[in-house]
Amino acid sequence: MSKYKEYTRQELYDLVWSTPMVKLAKEFGLSDVGLRKTCVKHGIPTPPLGYWAKLNFGKPVKKTPLGPPAEGVSDRVLVSVFPAADVPDEVAQAATSARDRVQAPIVVPNEPPARFHPLAQTLRRALRSVKPDDEGFLRVGGSGVLGAAIGQANRDRAVLLIDTLFKALESAGQQIKATDGGIHAIVDGEGMVLRLGETKDKTAHQPTKSELKAKADWEEHRRKWPSIYDRDRQHWRTWDNFPSGRLSLTLTDPLRSQWKSDHLLGRWHDRKARNLESYLSDIVIAMLTGAAIVRHNRIAAENAERQRQEAHEAYLREQERLRHQARADAFIESKADELGRLQKILSFRDYISNRRTAPISPEEQAILRATNDLIGRLQWTLSSEALRKAVELSD
């Protein structure tokens, strides 16, 4: 649930010109776009792209003055405050830096270039060679091909858009790499997955003649054999899906599971007032920011794996210690049992030796010899040398 902080226009103006928008928005739990919209709504100017970079390098900057509020605009501003997202500092810094690194808009030309980017050309060939599926989508992907599912009408437009994006990324010193799973963008040394798509529209399905005939045959069979044929059978699909014409582009972290929400780094699509082509600068900014997110996730995953491995090794060491301790306990208990046995036999020998009232008989001499032999063997097993050898063998 959000709360609100109330500012005057002057107070909010002072904030946005003293703190980078991304950092200030983070304090409110908002996106920088959301905070900028609040400022625009109340006629509060915000620093342009490159303002903070110039300021940090000591270059002259111009601060747009705050004018009076327009008619109907209150001087009081309510800013929604949400619980702050746990955004690592390096990601927030990368987001700020990315806007400064991408200042010139990326424009998609109206006509195809004389030469396409090699991977855009690969996509172009793949889209031209594949046939539409049952819903009218051209689906391509796999080794060295950008994953895409688009309508045939958007084929040339999609290739031109991707060609422009790939060339812009490489001009900015980044890399587009073909992999067995598709295309990865290597931005600031970190890999991200791009995928092109198109949303679906739907209409109520109109049954075909063959579907109507199949239903009639089914009903006839059901009248004859009602116990075999289910009366609730659905004879045709409810909706027909088809390409909407609205392109979309998604950017994901390949190291995160697609079943988790945090694998998505960005998604853009055609809107009523803005097409996908106009988002290319935003997409590149998101990729520069996404590189910091991927790096953070990768390091966190590596640390978690290292901790897991260390915990597993500690567990194995503890299990080995317990096994060694159990062996030692069993050894000591066995020797204690041998000592108890020796003490009983010594007592038995003393009893035999001390109870004689007449010369010892041959039978008693035989018992004493056997008893002394057993005592000798037991005493040897409890000697220092025997104990040392037993310990050496157990190790």
Phi, psi and omega in degrees: 000136181272154171244182182228144170243138183254132178229158165277163178301322180295318180296316180291323176301314180297324180294311186288341177263359177247347182223132177308142186302320181297316181291319180294318179299323179299323179295329178273349185077023181248169168276158178296330177294317180297319179292322179297321178298321177298319179295317180298318181301327182256014175068034180256115180293150180237156180299139179284171176301137179088354184299311186289326178296315178298318181297318180295330180266009176075018178276154181293137179230156180246127181261118181290123183290156177276120178272176178291154180294146177289166181300130179087357179261125182286153175279351178261133183240125174261120180252123177294135179239118179254158174306129185297131177291147181278079181262122179302149182301321183293331178287317178298319179294322179295322179296319178294315181295324183298320180293328178285330181283334181244093182253320181281134178294146178264118187250130176275125181292159180282334183243152178295148182285166176295331181217123179281156169301140184308319182282333172290323177296322177298317177298318180300314180295318181297318180292328180284336185267341183270151178263150178298146176278190184297338180263357178093013181263142170268116184247120180226164179162195180097198186300118175074007182237132177299129177295128182209148173216098187224164175283156184297329181293338182261008186301305183293323179297317181296317181296318180295319179296313181294321177301315180296316181296314182297318180294323179294320180295316180292328176294333179272010177086012179262179187228140172249122188238131174279132179231173178297333182265002181136225182242130174247137171266123178261102185246122183050038176085358182247141183270142175221154183255130175256144175214136181255137181216181177214133181290165182253147165247167180215153174226157178298135183288130174261117183298142179277171178299319180294323178292319177296319179294318179298322178294317180298318178297319179298313180299321178296316178294324181292325177295325181282319184230072186297335182282343182265322186260128183282128182286341184267013181298136174266122190270343177205162183292158183280321187234152169250122177266149179205158181300136183275342186093353182263108181286154176218154178225131178242148179233124185229160177271116183291345181273353181255147179294137180293346179277355179255142185295332185282002176283343183273122178263339179177149175216132180229148179206164178300137174236173181299318185259000185203129180266171185298326180303327183285352181265001188301319178297318178297323180295316179296319177300316179296327179289321177295320175291319180299328178300321178292323178294314180298317180297315179300315180296320181295314180296319178298319179293320178295319178295318179296320179293320178297317179296321178296317180295318178296319178295321179294318179294321177296322178297316180297320178297318179294320178296320178295321177298317181294321178295318178297319179295320179296320178296318179296317179299316181296321179296313182296318180297322179294320179290325176295321177296320178296321178296317177299320178296316179300316181297323178293320182289323175299318178297321178296317179297317179299322180296315181295318184290324189270345186268357185291133175243355180219169178306143183293137181277161177303324181295318180292324177298320178296319179294318180294321178297315180295322179294316179295325177296316179295320178298319180297317180293318179293321179295325179293319180296340179258006179285164181299318182296316180294319178298318180297316179295321179297319179294319179298318180293325180290332178285000000 
